[in-house]
Amino acid sequence: PTGPTSPTGPTSPTGPTSPTGPTSPTGPTSPTGPTSPTGPTSPTGPTSPTGSTSPTSSTSPSSSSTTCDSTSVGPNLVISSNKKNKDYDFAHALAIPCDTSDFEFTAGISASADFFIALMDSEGYYSSNGVVEAQFGLSSGISSIKKGKYALVKRSNIHTRADLQNIKIVYKDSQLQLFINDSLKTTYKISNFSMTSLAMAPFKGIAGVFNPTFSCESISNCDVNEESITIIPVSA
């Protein structure tokens, strides 16, 4: 009879209490997972546009500003012709930095004698093509331009007080002009001669050269320009 006690088996209905299992719906609380939308806050990622501030790198165009100004100014200097008349200091000649053949050169000159500028091609003063020599009559009142080898110049023993005077050379359309204090002194036609540098000298004594300046349509080679315009002052 102890066998029939098996009805205690039906107590298995306690098994149906498994509905507590359906409490698994707490699982659906996984929707807290959908809070992953906080992930979409990744739009903060789009703040990467701050990365787009990389356009600041676009400042690189500044590097592309390899174009130079149209003027090039050298330092003040002192040159002398104490050992001989018209003693050019070719070691410190100025390179003409312009991209085209046309150029303008200006400087303030303090000298008690006439002032000379030798305009040379790439072969220098002793070029087989000769040299163009400009004479500014600061003392004699005689200004001239001559071209040739060992160009002769008009000499003068006149000496004046060393007032500051402004000289200017303008070369345009094969015409070379000399100015003193903005007054045109002489004009000379030049052909088949490419000027690349110039050297300066007073006829006698010492001359101060202030703000030697080249003005051009354009100067593209900045480095060469900086090197060429640098002059070491010549002691008297």
ABEGO torsion letter per residue (X at the ends): XAAAAAAAAAAAAAAAAAAAAAAAAAAAAAAAAAAAAAAAAAAAAAAAAAAAAAAAAAAAAAAAAABBBABBBBBBBBBBBAABBGBBBAAABBBBABABABBBBBBBBBBABBBBBBBBBAAEAABAAEBBBBBBBAAAGBBBBBBEBGBBBBBBABBBBBBBBBBBBBBBGGBBBBBBGGBBABBBBBBGBBBABBBBBBABEBBBBBGBBBBBABBABAAAAAAAABBBBBBX
